[in-house]
């Protein structure tokens, strides 16, 4: 499916142009910039996928986010206590 390969390439380009990591640095910590970047990414991905692909992508990214949150919480719980 040439169209599918083309769409996959477009999505990769979207990921490479949105500097999400930059808005998470302490010097650039702007919650509005982060939410704008995430929204822009969602719109760009949705524009390139059909409804079935979009639903699957949303499910995968939801599972990814939930798994990352679980790992973050487990790291906090399992980390040795830090002296004050």
Secondary structure in CASP SS format (residue, H / E / C, confidence):
PFRMAT SS
TARGET T0000
AUTHOR 0000-0000-0000
METHOD secondary structure of the structure
MODEL  1
X C 1.00
X H 1.00
X H 1.00
X H 1.00
X H 1.00
X H 1.00
X H 1.00
X H 1.00
X H 1.00
X H 1.00
X H 1.00
X H 1.00
X H 1.00
X H 1.00
X H 1.00
X H 1.00
X H 1.00
X C 1.00
X C 1.00
X H 1.00
X H 1.00
X H 1.00
X H 1.00
X H 1.00
X C 1.00
X H 1.00
X H 1.00
X H 1.00
X C 1.00
X C 1.00
X H 1.00
X H 1.00
X H 1.00
X H 1.00
X H 1.00
X H 1.00
X H 1.00
X H 1.00
X H 1.00
X H 1.00
X H 1.00
X H 1.00
X H 1.00
X H 1.00
X H 1.00
X H 1.00
X H 1.00
X H 1.00
X C 1.00
X C 1.00
X H 1.00
X H 1.00
X H 1.00
X H 1.00
X H 1.00
X H 1.00
X H 1.00
X H 1.00
X H 1.00
X H 1.00
X H 1.00
X H 1.00
X H 1.00
X H 1.00
X H 1.00
X H 1.00
X H 1.00
X H 1.00
X H 1.00
X H 1.00
X H 1.00
X H 1.00
X H 1.00
X H 1.00
X H 1.00
X H 1.00
X H 1.00
X H 1.00
X C 1.00
X C 1.00
X C 1.00
X C 1.00
X C 1.00
X C 1.00
END
